Amino acid sequence: MADLDLLVLGDVNPDLVLADAAMDVAFGQAETLVDDAELTIGGSGAIMACGAARLGLRTALVGLVGPDQFGEFMLRAVAERGVDVSGVAVDPEVRTGLTVVLARPGDRAILTFPGAIALMTGARVDAGLVARARHVHVSSYFLQTGLAPGLAEVLRTAREGGATTSVDPNWDPAEQWDGGLRELLPLIDILLPNAVEACRIAGVGDASAAAAALAAAGPVVAVKLGPEGAVAAPAGGGELVRAAPPQRLVDAVDAVGAGDAFDAGLICAVLDGRPLGDALAFACACGTLSLRAAGGTAAQATLAEARAVSRAP
């Protein structure tokens, strides 16, 4: 029996967010002062899981950390946000990953030490948690290189048990834009790239065309367009659906984790049985509201907030 709404297979690492209006980094042993610095919950998977729990979904996280300060911080901080972290393995032979985010208004640079992120494997995924979930989400596909070879079996098992599935590919540091992802598309119910990622994966120059091309292989494809909202192609192809950002805009402080909040919102709405257009608008509301504070989880929306902003009943 599915007593979990969502199981996230993802990266579990902190973000060190350095924010500055200019963010003009200089080498040559020059010291640059920045406006703000904060150690926060990081990793697309961990942030998405926290966003889903904030929306009221019964959420569990599967991942890998080391027995170090970063791993301890992540387990404690994610659990405090209502996420079941019993599926996160602590391996004494690995080091927890770390991401340094250099953030300035409207843009950011991301420096990641993969550590345990790349060492997570399909064999480490708790089959019992998969069997309990209504939906299984995979984050940071291109960073989880150890998980990719066994992912087809995990997704197939989830679907055979009645769960739906989704993948957020995130950026490919190798810029190969495949790594087996195209072969997985028939096993994925929802693909969640941003515009650049969608175009690179599909090999086309337009986000709408990319959504349509990828959807032809099986999944719903919801493409995040930042301040322009989102566009989605139904599973198997069909008329595109669009959603604009909510009119009640917030003062944007930080875009870190906005895409993960979008993912959480879309999955929440889909599990609630909402039509694709409504789900897309709800996801845009979640992504927008997450901009209200620095870091990926500080301003994640509640269900009531997201419904109010998206005008969902």
N, C-alpha and C positions, 0 to 999 in steps of 0.2 A: 504494500500500500504506500502511495506517495504521500509522505508526511513532510517533505521538503518542497517548497515551490521552485527553488533555484539552487543548482550546484554549479559553482564557478571553478574551472580548472585554470589557474592563473599564476602570474608573477606576484611574488610576495616580497616586496623590498621597500625600504623607506625612500622618500624623496627629500633631498636637501634643496630647498627652494631659496635661491638668492635673487632678490628683486631690486631693480633699480630703473629709474626713468630713462637713463641713457644706456646702461649696461655696455660700456665700452671697455672690454677686457684687454689689458696690455701684458705682453710677456716681457722678458728682459729683467726679471726680478722686480718689476714695478708693482707697488701695492695700490690696489684700487678699492676704495670704500663703496659699499652698496647701501641702499636705503633700508633693506630688511633681509632677515634670514630666519628660516624656520625648518625644523625637521618634522615631516608629516608622513602620514600613511601614503605610500606610493605603490607603484605597480598597477597596471591597468586592471588586473584581476581583482586585487584587494580593494581598489577604489570602487570598482563596479559592484562588488559584493556589498560594500558598505552603503552604497547608494540604493541598492535593492532592499536591504534591510530597513533603511530609513523610510522607504515607501511602504513598508509593512510586509514584504515577502519573507517567508521562512527560508533563510539563506545559509548555505554552508560553503566553505572555501577549501579547495585542495591545492596544495603547492609544496614548496620545499624551502627550508631555511637552514642556516647553520646555528650552532650553539653559541651565538655571539650577541653582542649588545643590539645590533640591528635586528636580528631575528627575535630576540626577546621583546624589543619594542613593538615590532609588528604584531606578534601574537597577542600581546596585551591590548594594544590599541584597537585592533580589528575586533577582538572579542568584546571590548567595551561598547562597540557599536552594534551589538546584537547578532553578530555573525558566528556561526559554529565553526571553530577552527580545528576541530578534532582530526580533520583530514589533512592538516598541514604537517608534514614530516619534518623532524629535526634530525639532521644527519651530521654526526661529529666530524665527518671527513670533508665537509663543504663550508663555504663562507656565504653568508647572505649577500645578495646583490644590493647595489646602491645606485640611485640615480641622482645626479646633480642637475637641477633645472636653473638655467640663467634666464630670468624672466624680465621682459620689459613690456610696456604697453603694446598690445596687439601682436606680440611675437615672443618666441622663446627658443633657446638652444637646449638640447638635452644630451647629457653625457652619462652613459650607463656602464657600470661594471656588472656584467651579467651574473657572475658567481653562480649561486644555486639556480637561478632562473633557467639557464641553459641545460641544467642537469636533471630537471624533472622528467620522469619517464611515465609511459602508460602503465608500467608494472606497479608504480607507486600509487596509482589512483585506486581509492577504496571502492571496490565493486558494490559494497553494501550501500554506500552513499549514492552511487549512480542509480541503484534500484529504487531508492527512496525519492528520487527527484522527478518533478513534473517537467523540468527544463534543465538542460546542461549547456552552459556557456563556456567557451574557450576564449581567453584573452591573449593578446600579444603572440599570435601564432608564429611570427618570424623570429621572435626572441626565444621561444620555447623549442629550441632545436632538438632537444632530447625527447620531448613529448611527441613531436610530429610523426615519427615512424610508427608509433603505436596508437595514434589518434583515431584512425579509421575503425579499429576494433572497439574502442571506447564509445564512439558515436553510434556505431551500429548496435552495440549492446543497449545503449540508452534508448534508441528508437524502437528496438524490439520490445523493450519494457514499457513502451507507451509515452516516453518523454519526447519533447521537441528539443532541437539543438540550435546553437548559434555560434558564430565565430567573429571576433573582431581581429583582423589581421595585424593592425598597427603597422608601423614603418618597418621596412626590411633593410637592416643595416648593410646587407650584402648587395642590395638593389638588384636581386635576381627576380623577385616578385612571383615566385612559384613555390619551390620547396615542397611540392606535393599538394599544395592547396587546391589547385584546379581539379585534381582527382578526387578531392574530398567534397566538392560542391554538391553532388547528389545526396550526400549524407547530412548536409547542412540545411536547416529550415530557414535560417535568417543569417545573412552576411552583413556585417556592419562596418564597412570601411569609411574613411573620409574621402573627399573628392580626389585628392592626389593619389591615394592608395588604390581607389577603384580604377582610375585611369591607368595606372601602372600595371595592375593585375590583368586588366582586360586588354591592354595594349592599344587603347584609343585615347584621343585627346579631349573628350567631352564627358563630364560626369554622368549626364543623362544617358548617353549612348553606352557608357561603361555599365551602368546599372542594368540596362536592358540586355546587354550581351551576357553579363554574368548570371542574370536571372534565367536566361534560356537554359542554363545547365541544371536548374532545379530550385535554388533557394529564393525566397524574398530577399531583395537587395536594398537596404536602406543606406543611402549615402549622406554623410554629414557634410553640410556646406558652410559651416561656421555661421557668420552673421546673416547669411542668406537662407538659413533654415535647413531643409533636407528634401531629398527626392527619393522615391522608392519605386522599384519595379516589382510587380507581383510575381510569385513563384511561377516559373515556366515562361515568363514574359507576359506582356499585356500593357494596358494603358498606364502610364506613369502617374504616380500620386505625389503631390507636392505639399509642403507645409512651410509657412513663413515663420520667423521667430515671433514670439508673443509680442503684442503691441505694448504691453506694460513692461518696458525694458528696465533693467536694473543698471546701476553703476558698476561697470565691469572692473573688478579688481585683479582677477587672475583667471586665465583660461585653463590652467592645469586641471585635468580630470573632467573637463566639460564633456568630452566625447564619451567617457565612461558613464557619466551621469545620464547622458542621452541613451546609451545602451540599456542601463537599468530601467529607465522610463519606458522604453519601447517594449522590453520583455514584460514588464509589469502590465502594460496595457494589453499586450497580446494574450497573456495568460488570463486577463480579465475578460477576454472575448471581444475586445474593441475592434472595429473595422480598421483597416490599414491607415486610412487618412486620419482618423481620430488618434490612433496609436502614434503616428508620426508627429502630430501636433503636441501630444502629451510628452513625447520624448524631447522635442524642441524646448518645451517649457522647463523640463528637468535640466537640460543642458544650460539654458540661460540662467536659471536660478543659481546654479553652481558657481557662477562667475562672481557672486557677491563677496567672497572672501578668498584669501590666499590659500593655496593648497587644494588637494583634490577632494577632501571630505568635509571641510569646515562649514560649507554653505549648501550642502546637498538638500534637496527639497523633501519636505514631507508630502504625503499623499494629498492632504488638503491644500497645501500651497500649490502643487503642480496642477491640481484640478482647477483651482481658481484662476491661475494664470493662463491655462490652456482652454478655459471655458468648458471643460468637460463636466458633465453632470455628476 
